């Protein structure tokens, strides 16, 4: 309680605090419970980066905690032989663009080049950009499929993958001593652009990303073109999903209108996880009208997918495990048929995925 009160007083005395944070601090002045919750600890940094409720305090997602985390990341990178550049993307959540710009400004102040996507792009596009631009790390400002009051800050390694436990611990060590109010170096954003330390990721990188995704596709033999209802759930998926569907010849696509545009309040789905039936209410409504072959939904940062398929006049949702097993079977059968199955083929899955995948792999002689 003492620590929380002390931190609260420090934040209250901070000059130039953002108006909304100032208003929130003033409002909690006589509420010891709110002060404790907002300041009793720092947001924990781990393999998934930071994630927390938006607001004022050391236990909240705001410009200062994002700056603190980025300063720690910059200190870590500057002590390694990794390339001194970082790719940055953000989703449609409240504060995401401002957090991405703050991260870029902190990196620039520390002599590290920041590459930003000029608009909303999915998390997988960020992973690709890290490798494509030969960066030492990546940052994606997103809280994935959590409710609107959350935001987050994911860090990726130079391989474009979520950081390892060892790297997370090393970055956390660098973050811990940084004072979020006074210990963060920040360059003016426009000054960083003029100095060439803040750059925007070009369309060529996104083009290469879409091409790389398309290259993974298995040819589909159908009697008629597929018909799809798609919803990005007010997130980042619209551009890339529509592009890849067009690339593979799926042009009959209806987008759920209420969920087409980015909106961090997620007004039609308070918990935007596309694997939950309630979230797909509007998509299922449009399925009744358009009778598609597939309902496709992506979460706000477009790294999670939900689908529904027609079955006896209605639409049935499929779990991630069901989709994974069907895709594995389809890919194995298709590669064998086309003569493209590699020697000593290996199937990889997470430890929480269905063991049925092992049986499918065994059936096709895949390890």
N, C-alpha and C positions, 0 to 999 in steps of 0.2 A: 504493500500500500504506500509506503514511504517513497519507494522508487517511482511509482506511478505518479504520485503527487508532484515530485521534483521534476519529472519529465514534463508533466502538464504545465507547470509554471514556466519552464524553459520555452515551450512551444507558444504559450500565451504571450511571452515577452518578445517573441521573434518579430522583427520588422519585415514588412513586405510579404507577409503570408497571404496566400490566395484567399480572396473574399469568402468563398464557400467554406474553406477550412476554418477561417476566423469565426464565421458565424456558428459553425459546429462547436468550436472550442468554447465560445461564449455561452452557448446553450447548455453545455454540460457542467458549467462552473459549480453548481450546487448539487451535482449528482455524483457522489463518490463512486457508485457502482459503474457508471459509464466511464468515468476517468480511469478507474482500475482496468476495465476491460480494454480500453484503447491504448493504455501505456504500460501495462504490467510486464510486457516482454516485447522483444523484437519479433517480426515475422520470421518464421523459420525458413532457412534456405536449404533445399535438398536437391535430389535428382530431378524433381519436377519444378525446380526454381522456387519462386514465391507464389503464394496464392492467399488471398484474404478479402475481407469486406472493404469496400471503398470508404474512405473517410479520414479524419484527422487522428494522428497518433502513430506510435511506433509499431503497433500491432494492426495497422491498417495499410491498405494500398493507397498511396498518394505520391505526388511528385518527389517528396523527400525520401521515402523508403525506396522508390525506384532509383533515385539518384544514388542512394547509399549502396544498393546492390550493384549498380553499374560501376561505381567507383571501386568496389571490391573486385569486380570482374576485370576492370582496367588494370588494377594493381597486379592481379594474377597474371594477365597476359603479358604485361611488361616485365615479368620475372621469368618468362618462358621463351623458348625459341619459336613459338607459334607465330604465324603471320599476324602483323599488327593491324588487322582490319576485321570488322564484325558486320554481318548482315542482320538487318532488322525488319520485322514485319509486325503488323498489328491487326486485330480483329475489329468488330463493330461495337465493342463494349464501351460503356461510359468511361471516358478518360483515356482510352487506348491510344489514340493518336497523340495526345499530349505526352503520355508516358514514353511513347516511341521516340518522339522528338527530344525529350529530356535525356533519354538514354544516349541518343546520338550526340547531344551537346556535351555530355559528360565524357564520352569516349574521345571526342574531338579535343577537349581540354587536356586530355591525357596523352595526346599525340597519336591516337588510334583512329584510323579511317573508319567511318560509319557508312555503310551502304543501306539506304532505306528504299523499300518499295514505295512508289509514289502514291499508291492507293491501297485499299484493302486487298490482301491476298491470303490464301489459305496457308496453314502451317506447313503442309508438304512443299509448297512453293518456297517457303523460307529454308527448309532443309536442303532443297535443291540449290538455292542461291549460295548457301555457305560453301558448297563444293564447287559450284560453277565459277564463283568469284575468288576461290582459293582463300577463304577467310579462316582466321584462327578460332572463331566462335560465331554463334548466331543467337539472336534474341527474338522471341515472339511474345508480344504483349497480348495475352489471352487468358481467360479462365475456363476455356474449353466449353463444356456443356452445363456449367454451374448456373444458378440463378443470377438475375441481373445485378444484384447488389455486390457481386464479386468481380474482381479482376485478378490477373496473374501475370507472371513474368517468367517465361520458360527460357532456359539457356541450352544451347546445342553446341556440341564439340565440333572440331574441324572436319569430322567425317559426316556432318549433317545430322547426326543422331543425338537423342537426348543424352545429356552428360552422364558419365559413370559416377558411382558413389565416391570414388577417390577424387575425381575432379570437383565434385560438389563439395566435398569436405575441404579441399584446398581453397576453393573460392569463398566458402563460408568463413574460413579463417581470416581471409583478407577483408571480408565485409564487417566482421564483428567489431573491430576497433574504430570503424568510421562513424563519426558523428553525423547523423542525417541532416542536421541544420547547418553545421559549420565546417564539416570535414570533406565536403564534396566539391570537386573542381568542375565548374560549368562554363562553357563557352557560349556566347550568343549564337543562336542557331544560324542566322543569316551570315554572320561572320565566319562560322564554320564552313558554310557552303562556299563563300568567296575564297577561303583558304584551301579549298579542295579536300578538307578533312571530313566533310559531310557530302555524300554523293547520292544520287538517286539511281536505283537499279533500272537498267534499260529494258525495253521491250524484248530485246534479243534474248535475255536470260529467261523471261517468261515463255517466249517461243520455244526455247530449248527444253524447258520444263514440260510443256504440253507435248512436244515431240517425243520426249523420253517416256512419258506416260503412255502415249499411243503405241510406242514400240513394244510395250508389254502385253498389248491386247492379243487375244486369240481370235482368229477369224470366226465370224458367226454366220452359220447357214440358216436362213429363215425364209419361209414362203412369202412373208410380207414384212415391210419395215416395222421396227419396233415403235410402239407408242408409249410415251412416258409422261407421268405427272411428276414434277420435281418441286421441292421446296428447300431453299437455303436457310429457312427458319430465321430470317432477318440477319443472317451472318455474312460470311465472306465467300460462300461457294459459288455464287451465280456466274461470275465471269468464267472461271476455269472449268466448271462442270459443263456449262453450255458449250464452251469451246471444244472440249474433248468429245462430248456427245456428237457434235457436228462433224468432227474429224473422223469418227468411226461410223458415220452414216446414219446416226439417229437424229433426225430433224423434226419429227413430230413430237415436240416437247411442249407441254403446258406447264407454266410456272404458277404456283399458288400466289395470287395477286397480293393478298394481305401480308405475305411473308417474303416478298420479292426483294424489297429494299433493306439495306442495313439499318438496324435500329437496336441499340444496346439496351433498351427497356424490354425487349421481347414481349410486346403487348398481347400477343395471341398465345404465347406458350411460356409461362413463368419459369419453367424448368426445362430449358431447350435441349433435352437429350432425345435424339431421333429414334432411340430404341424403345421409347415409352409410347404406348398407344394414344394416350391423351394428347400428346404433343402433335400427333399426326391427324388430329380431328379434321382440320381444314383440308389436308391432303386427301383424306379418305372421302370427305364431302365431294371434292372435285373428281375423285375416281368414279363416284356414282354417275356423274354427268358425262365424263369423257371416256370411261371404260378403257383405261390404258392396260398395257401388258405388265407394267411395273410402276409402283410408287417408289420414288427415290427421295430421301431426305438426308441432309448433312447438318452437323452441329455447327455452332457459330464460327469455329476456326477450321471447319471442313476437314477434320482428320478422323471423323467418326460418321458412320453411315447407318441409316435405317431403311429397310425396304418392306414393301408389302406386295403380295402377288394375288391375282384373281383365283378364287376357288369356289365353285358352285354358286356364283352370283354375288359373292361378297369378296372382301379382301383380307388376306391373312398376313399378319406381321411375322417376320422371320427373325430369329435371334442371330447374333453375331456368330455363334458356333455353327448354326445351321447353314448360314451363308458361306462360312469358311469351308465347311466340309463339301458343300456343293461345288464351290469354286475349285477346290483341290482336285476333286474327282474330274471336273470338266477339263482342267489344265493338263492333268496327267493323261487322260484319254485322248485329248486333242493332240498333245505332243507326240504320243506314240503313233497316232494315225498319220501325222504329218512327217514323222521321222525326225523330229527335232528334240526328242527327249535326250538330255545329255547322259554320258556315261557316269556311273556312280552318283546319280541324282540324289539330292538331299532336300527334304521338306523341313522347314523350320516353323515352330510355333511357340507361343508363350507357355509358361508353366500352368497358367490358369485356363488354357484352352482345352476343348474337349479331347479326350483320349480316342474318340472315334476317328480323328484325323490320322492317328497311328495305324489304324486298321486299313484306312483307305490307301495310305502310303505303302503299306505291306502288300496290299492287293496288286499294286502296280510295280512292285519291286523297287520302291524308293525308300531310302534310309530315313 
